[in-house]
Amino acid sequence: MNLVDTLFTRLRAEGRKAFMPFLTAGDPDVGTTARLFSQVAAAGADLIELGFPFSDPIADGPVIQASYTRALNNGFKIANLFAAIRSVTSLPNFTTPIVGMVSYSLIHRRGAEAFVSTAKDSGLSGLIVPDLVADEADHFAALCRKSDMKLILLVTPTTTPERAAKIVKLCSGFVYCVSVVGITGERDKLPAELTQQLARLRTMSDLPLCVGFGVSRPEHVRHLKDIADGVIVGSALIKKLEQGGTQAVIDSVRELSAALR
């Protein structure tokens, strides 16, 4: 069974929700990223979302954009990242799923089949592809299913019900529910409409619903634990890494994951 399915099956049986930190691959370097996998897992991460640096970010705010730029300026290479992922996921005691957040442009450039195969061999459990258009995703979704690679697509507050139904049918593993209109980044509060958005999606799919964009504080996490199956925190952690180093990230993951328990 794919590690994502294993995770959510276990959490549902325990009545718990998933805490999912976002890390930028290669910020400040691939070696640091690889070491953080085990460190954030020990601090309470249930699943790790790993951003693949891209020169033309899709919906990323300034904090994550800056982290991508740092990684690329430091010589980030996808081949080195896959090797680093494999060095951790091959450890017998490491069972935390890692899913890549990657632009379809990077997948297309390497060839969809080759990319999925290499990602699978590295130990990735899924791919979040924010710019994959649902109307054009059937072939790639079938390719992921064949390889038992989870495909996670985004549903936003402005997605129509008809389009949302098509998106969730293409998804596997979980559905990425964008909490706010706009780009990633910290927000003072989450929109009141989010509860209704998640309720509508639950009528369309039995997949776990995981919320990201704008989630940064313990009070956000506590608010979401009763309405979502997973909580994704990105920009707040990337800022911690930039300002305070890896220990600041680990401490923040421990605090935020505790708020979800």
N, C-alpha and C positions, 0 to 999 in steps of 0.2 A: 504494500500500500504506500502511496506517496506520503511523504512526511507531513504535508499540509493537511491531508485528510486524517492522518493519525492524530495530529495535534487537536483539530477541532472535534473529533470524536471523543477524545479524552476530556477536553475542556467542557464539552456539553454534559458528559457523564458526571463531572465534578461540579457543575453549576458555575463555572468560571468563564471569564472572557479573556481574549488574547491581547497582550501588550506587544506592540509591533514598532520598534524604533527604526528610523531611516538613517542609513549611513551613506555617505558619498564615497564610492570606491576611489582610492588613490588620494584622498585628502587626509593628511598631507602626503602620504605615500602608501603604496599597496601593502607594505609590510605592517604598517600601523593598522590599516583596515583589517587585515587578517587577524592580528592579535585582538582587536576589538570584538570579533565574532564571539570568541569564548568568554571574554570579559563581560559583555553586555548580557549574554545568555546566563551567566552566573548571577548577574545583578537583577534578573527578572524578565528578560526579553523572552517571549514565547515564540516569536517569528521575527526574522530580520529582513527588512526591505533594503536592498542595495541599489543605489543609484549609479547608473553607468554614465560617466561624464560625456556631455554632448555640447558641441559648440553653438548649437541653436536650440536652447531649452524650449520645451513645449508650454508648460504651465507653471514653471518654477519661478518663485519670487527671488528677490535680490540675494538673499542669504544662500540659497542653494545654487543659484547661478554663480555666485562668487566662489563657492566650493568647487564647482565644476571647472572653473577657470584655473584655480590653483592646481587642481589635479592635472589638467592638460598641460599647464606650464611646467609642471614637474616631470613631464615625460610619460604620463599615463599611457599604458598599452593594454588593450583588451586581453591579449594572449597572456600577459603577466598576471592579470586579474584572475583569469580562469585557473591558472596554475596555483595561485594563492588560495582560491576557494577550495580547490581539491586538497591542498595541504591540510586544511582544517576539517572539511566534511569527511575525509577518509579516516579521521581519528575515531576509534571505536566508541568513545564515550560522548561524541558530539552528535546530538540528534535534533538540534534546533533547525527548523526549515529556514532556508534562505531563498528569497525570491528577488529577481532582478527587475528594477524599474528601468526600462530601456526603450529608446526611440526606435520605431520600426525602420527608420532610415539606416540605423546601424545593423539591424537584422538583415535588411534587404541587401546592404553592401556586401555582406559576407555570404549571402545565400541563406534563405530561410531554413532549409533542411540542415545545412552545415551548422548554422548557429544553434539551432535547437539541439542537435546531436552533441556539440561541444559543451553547451550549457548543461545538458543532462550528465555528460561524463564528468564535468567538474563538480557535480553534486548540487547544483541549483535544483530547487523543487518547483519553481514556477517563474513566469514572466509577466510583469505588469507592463502593458504596452499602451501608453496614453494617447498616442496618435494613430492607432490602428482603427480605421473607420469600420463600423459594424457591417455596413453593406459590402465591404470588401474583405471581410475577415474569415469567411467560411473555410477557405483552403488552409490558412494558417492555424485556425482552431482545430481542424481535422489532423493536421500535422502534430500539433501539441498533444492531442488525445492519443494518437498512435504511440507517442513517446512517453506517455504518462507525465507530461510536463504541464503543470497547471497554467491556464491562460486567464489572467485577471484583467478586466477592462473597467473603465471608469463610468460611473453614472453621476451626473451633476444635478444641481437643483433646477437647471433649465432644460434638462432632458425630457422630452415629451413621453407620456406613458407608453405610446406605441413603440418609440425607439428604445425606451428602457427595457421593455419586454424582449426585444430582439437582442439587446446587449447581454442581459442576464442569461439568456439561453446559450450564448456563446461562451460564457464564463465557466470556469471550473475552479475548484479550490475555495474561492470566496469572491464576493463582489466588492469592488473598491467604491465606496460611497463618498463623494466629494461633499463636504459640509457647507461650503460657501461658494458664491459666484466669484470667479477671479483666480488669482495665482496663489501658490503656496505662501505661507508666512504666518506669523503669530497674530492672533486676534484677541481682543479683550473678552469677547463672549461668543458663543455659538448661536446660530440663528434658531428662533423658536420653531421655524417650519421644518427643522430637521426631523423631529419626531414623526410628523406626517409623511415626510419623504420615505423614511425607513418603513413605516407601516404599509405604504403602497408597494414597496419593493418586496415585502414579505408575502404579499398575495401573488407575486410573480415567480418566486423561486424559494427553494429550501436551502440554498447555499448560505453560509455565514455572511453577514453584512458587516463590513469593517469601514470605519469612518476615519478620513484623513483630511488634511488642509485646515489650518487654523487651530489645531489642537496643540496646546502647549503647556497647560497648567494642570496641577492636580485637581482643581475644581472642575475643569473641562472633562477630565477622565472620570471623575465620580459621577458627573451628569450623564455620561455616555454608557456607563456600565449596566444600566437598566434597560437600554434601548438598542444597543449595538452588540455584535458578537466579537468585535475587535476594535482596538484604538491604535491609530498610527500617528506617531509624532516625528516630525522631520526637522523643520527649520530651527526650532528651539534647541535641539540637540546639536545641530551643525554649528550654531552660534556658540554653544558651550564648548565645543571642540576647538573652535577658533580662538576663543578668549581664555579658556582654562585648561586645554589639553585633554587627554583621554580620561584622566581621573574625574574631571568635571562631567564628562558624558556618563561615566559609570555611576556616579552619584545621582545624577538626574534620572537615569533609567531606574535606579533602585527606588527613588522617591515616587516617580510616576507610576511604576508598576504596582507599588504598594497601594496607591490610591484606587487601583482597579480591583484589588483583592476583596 
